[in-house]
């Protein structure tokens, strides 16, 4: 899964039950929101199985204040 806009890019991939996220550029609220939704949907698809998460943010330039604030909000997955 890939999400991008003119300023940033997020790639979400799976390797078995390991979710790998790679971020680059400037993170904005819309980009981060799309990523969070996809991440939680992916986790739910594991149906209680063990899973892992790897995040590579080494190519992130910056995040907007709104994206930073939203990244700290808990998101409750629907059951």
Secondary structure by P-SEA (a helix, b strand, c coil): cccccccbbbbbbbcccbbbbbbcccccaaaaaaaaaaaaaaaaaaccccbbbbbbccccccccaaaaaaaabbbbccc
